[in-house]
Amino acid sequence: MLKGAIHSVETFGSVDGPGIRFIVFLKGCKLRCKYCHNADTWDPHSDDMRTPQELLDFAERYRGYWGEDGGITVSGGEPLLQIDFLIEFFKMAKERGINTCIDTALQPFDPDRNSEFFGKFQELMKYTDLLLVDIKHIDCKEHIELTGLPNDNIIEGMKYLSEIGKPIWIRHVLVPGITDNDDYLHQTRAFIETLSNVQKIEVLPYHTMGQHKFEALGIPYKLEGVQSPTADRVQNATRILRGE
């Protein structure tokens, strides 16, 4: 029986999609972002394994909070690593009239349209209302330095979502000395302008709230001493990325 590896759930989320959301955090991620605040989700193994129906039945206990705009958001980790589970979960959710959203970095995306993953991704999009897509870094070399992996396939994934008209919200973490760079921000804006499906752009200030998880896991924290960006720099990045 198909089961998902669950890290945790949040029953009353207000920032991960429209309205009030029931948020599921899945286990597993191949990116190793230096600023990750959920490093404890990297390991794909979990003691909390649930079937799509078990998870959905649990989520619906909180449906009274969602209103007309809310629903379910699946985050992580990287939820697309459990795409089979996600397909079944969202298919059932849509049968029950629930709004569905994925919070993803698109790292698992395979642009080969003959690949097994691409076929599954097409199927998943039938049951997905919105994606929150995190652009880690627009420059491929800098992306590798920041996350450990390139971004070529991620860019292709965003282009495909634009091609099919699937709504996305773009998120970008602003890190002093890494992504807080006007040149890179303008490059990111230029890419965003090629997309036709962007409904919202959010700049997320870097913070150190995940540092203790690195320490607990015995993983070196490579951004030691980096401060959060100033309000002026956040406003600057927001203006550039939104083309204001």
C-alpha positions in Angstrom: 0.0 0.0 0.0 1.3 3.4 -1.0 2.4 5.5 2.0 4.0 8.9 2.3 7.0 9.6 4.6 5.7 12.5 6.8 7.9 14.8 8.8 5.2 16.9 10.4 1.9 18.8 9.8 0.7 22.3 10.6 -3.0 22.6 11.1 -3.4 26.3 10.8 -0.9 27.8 8.3 -1.4 31.3 7.0 1.7 32.0 4.8 2.0 29.0 2.5 -0.7 29.6 -0.1 -4.1 31.4 -0.1 -6.2 31.5 3.0 -5.8 29.2 5.9 -3.9 26.0 5.0 -3.4 22.5 6.4 0.3 22.1 5.7 2.0 18.7 5.2 5.8 18.5 5.5 7.2 15.5 3.6 10.6 13.9 4.2 13.5 13.9 1.7 15.4 16.6 -0.2 18.5 16.4 -2.4 19.3 20.1 -2.1 21.6 21.1 0.7 20.8 24.8 1.0 23.2 26.6 3.3 20.3 28.5 4.9 17.8 25.6 5.1 15.5 25.9 8.1 14.3 22.3 7.8 17.5 20.3 7.6 15.8 17.6 9.6 13.7 16.9 6.5 16.6 16.0 4.3 16.6 12.3 5.4 13.9 10.5 3.4 13.2 8.0 6.2 10.3 8.7 8.6 8.6 6.9 11.6 5.4 8.6 10.5 4.1 6.7 7.4 0.6 7.4 6.2 -1.6 6.5 3.3 -3.1 9.3 1.2 -6.5 8.5 2.6 -5.3 8.5 6.2 -3.6 11.9 5.8 -6.6 13.4 4.0 -9.0 12.2 6.6 -6.9 13.7 9.3 -6.6 17.0 7.3 -10.3 17.3 6.9 -10.8 17.5 10.7 -9.6 21.1 10.2 -11.6 22.0 7.1 -13.8 24.3 9.1 -10.9 26.7 9.4 -10.2 26.9 5.6 -13.1 29.0 4.4 -13.5 29.6 0.7 -9.8 30.4 0.0 -7.9 27.9 2.1 -7.0 24.2 1.6 -4.0 21.9 1.7 -0.4 22.7 1.0 2.3 20.0 0.7 5.8 21.2 1.5 9.0 19.6 2.7 11.7 18.6 2.2 11.0 18.4 -1.4 7.5 17.0 -2.0 8.1 16.0 -5.6 10.5 13.3 -4.4 7.3 11.5 -3.3 5.4 12.2 -6.5 3.4 8.9 -6.5 2.1 9.6 -3.0 1.4 13.2 -4.0 -0.6 12.3 -7.1 -2.9 10.0 -5.1 -3.2 12.5 -2.2 -4.2 15.4 -4.4 -6.5 13.3 -6.6 -8.5 12.4 -3.5 -8.4 16.0 -2.3 -9.8 17.3 -5.6 -12.5 14.6 -5.4 -13.5 16.2 -2.1 -13.4 19.7 -3.5 -10.2 20.8 -1.7 -7.8 23.5 -3.0 -4.3 22.0 -3.5 -0.9 23.7 -3.4 2.7 22.4 -3.6 5.6 24.3 -2.0 8.6 23.2 -4.1 12.1 24.0 -5.4 11.4 21.9 -8.5 14.7 20.1 -8.1 13.4 16.6 -9.1 11.9 18.0 -12.4 13.0 16.1 -15.5 12.6 18.1 -18.7 12.8 15.0 -20.9 9.2 14.7 -22.0 9.6 11.0 -22.6 10.8 10.3 -19.0 8.7 8.6 -16.4 8.9 11.6 -14.1 7.6 14.0 -16.7 4.5 11.8 -17.3 3.9 11.6 -13.6 4.3 15.4 -13.3 1.8 16.0 -16.0 -0.6 13.8 -14.1 0.1 15.6 -10.8 -0.6 19.0 -12.4 -4.2 17.8 -13.2 -4.9 17.9 -9.4 -2.7 20.9 -8.4 -4.2 24.4 -8.2 -1.1 26.3 -7.3 2.7 26.0 -6.8 4.9 28.0 -4.6 8.2 27.9 -6.4 11.4 28.8 -4.6 14.1 30.3 -6.8 17.2 29.6 -4.9 19.6 31.4 -7.2 19.4 32.4 -10.9 23.1 31.8 -11.6 23.9 28.1 -12.1 27.4 28.2 -10.6 26.1 30.2 -7.6 23.2 27.8 -7.3 25.6 24.9 -7.0 27.6 26.8 -4.4 24.5 27.5 -2.4 22.6 24.2 -2.8 25.0 21.6 -4.0 23.2 21.1 -7.3 22.6 23.0 -10.6 19.4 24.8 -11.6 19.1 24.0 -15.3 16.3 21.5 -14.9 14.6 23.8 -12.3 14.5 26.7 -14.9 13.1 24.3 -17.4 10.4 23.2 -14.9 9.3 26.8 -14.4 9.2 27.3 -18.2 7.0 24.2 -18.5 4.6 25.5 -15.8 4.3 28.8 -17.7 3.7 26.8 -20.9 0.7 25.0 -19.4 -0.5 28.1 -17.6 -0.3 26.6 -14.1 -0.4 29.4 -11.5 2.7 29.9 -9.4 3.9 32.2 -6.6 7.6 32.9 -6.7 9.6 33.0 -3.5 13.2 34.1 -3.2 15.3 34.0 0.0 17.4 37.2 0.3 20.8 36.3 1.8 23.4 39.1 2.2 26.5 38.3 0.2 24.8 35.6 -1.8 21.4 36.5 -3.3 21.3 40.1 -2.1 23.0 41.3 -5.2 21.4 43.8 -7.6 22.9 42.2 -10.7 21.5 38.7 -9.8 18.2 40.2 -8.8 17.9 41.9 -12.2 18.7 38.7 -13.9 16.0 36.9 -11.9 13.6 39.6 -12.8 14.5 39.2 -16.5 13.7 35.5 -16.2 10.4 36.2 -14.4 9.4 38.4 -17.3 9.5 35.4 -19.6 6.9 33.6 -17.6 3.2 34.1 -18.1 1.8 32.4 -15.0 3.3 34.3 -12.0 0.6 35.5 -9.7 2.7 36.7 -6.8 6.4 37.4 -5.9 7.6 37.2 -2.3 11.1 38.1 -0.9 11.9 36.1 2.2 14.6 37.6 4.4 17.3 35.2 5.5 17.2 34.2 9.1 19.1 31.8 11.4 16.2 30.0 12.9 17.3 26.7 11.4 20.9 26.9 12.6 20.2 24.9 15.7 19.0 22.0 13.5 22.3 21.9 11.7 24.1 21.8 15.0 21.8 19.0 16.4 22.4 16.9 13.3 26.1 17.5 13.4 26.2 19.4 10.1 28.5 22.4 9.8 26.5 25.7 9.4 28.3 27.5 6.6 26.5 30.9 7.1 27.8 31.5 10.6 27.9 35.2 11.3 25.7 36.2 8.3 23.1 38.7 9.5 19.5 39.1 8.2 19.2 41.7 5.4 18.1 45.2 6.4 14.5 46.3 5.7 15.9 48.6 3.0 17.6 45.7 1.1 14.4 43.6 1.4 12.4 46.5 -0.1 15.0 47.0 -2.8 14.9 43.3 -3.8 11.1 43.3 -3.8 11.0 46.3 -6.1 13.4 44.8 -8.5 11.8 41.3 -8.6 8.4 42.8 -9.1 9.6 45.2 -11.8 8.5 48.3 -9.9 
